[in-house]
Amino acid sequence: MPDRQPTSIGAPAEWAPTAVVRPASPRVCPPSIVRADPTPPAQAAPAGETSSPWSRRQVLLLNATYEPLAALPLRRAVVLVICGKAEVVHDDPQGLAVHSVHVSQSVPSVIRLSRFVRVPYRGRVPLTRAALMLRDRYRCAYCRGRAETVDHVVPRSRGGSHSWENCVASCARCNHRKADRLLRELGWRLLTTPRAPSGPYWRLLAGGETDPLWLPYLGEPAA
């Protein structure tokens, strides 16, 4: 009997499976902030730059008792309002609005929770450059000139800590002259005694600038 010829690799053409081409399903985008009116759509920002100022927009969140709780990103604040977990107390003074695919919402400046939430005790105010500059009122602790930098009274290289009591606002000239030396080595003295501020006003300032509409809810800052 003649040897059986090996079958060729691959099935005959009529047996070859055909690829099933499925139509691409439309892309469903979750609700998101598209742009603000009346500002026209912005052009693409260069690499490394923020595409929109709305990503830095902050909204004051109040408890149901009007106690200031936190400064939220705009997107988070809008979500709370749309979901019914918060209500708008003050809109943006310019009357701006944000839009998603199905929803249009005015830009809030202050929102209030619909239900009271208990906030655990919070200790010291976080030390940030913005809050430190405001505490020292943008004045150098050594010469009262315009402050531009933050200086450690006892330099870190000499065992100083990064704390409210050891950090002061300083002008570039004094900071450069002082370098890593102690005040007694220069014959200098502090014009004010640095200390940690307290209160809800300072907790919110630790995150950056505030809207003037927030001030009635924050009270007077006291260092």
Summary of the structure (lengths in Angstrom):
residues: 223
radius of gyration: 29.5
end to end distance: 105.9
largest distance: 113.8
contacts: 526
relative contact order: 0.14
helix: 22%
strand: 19%
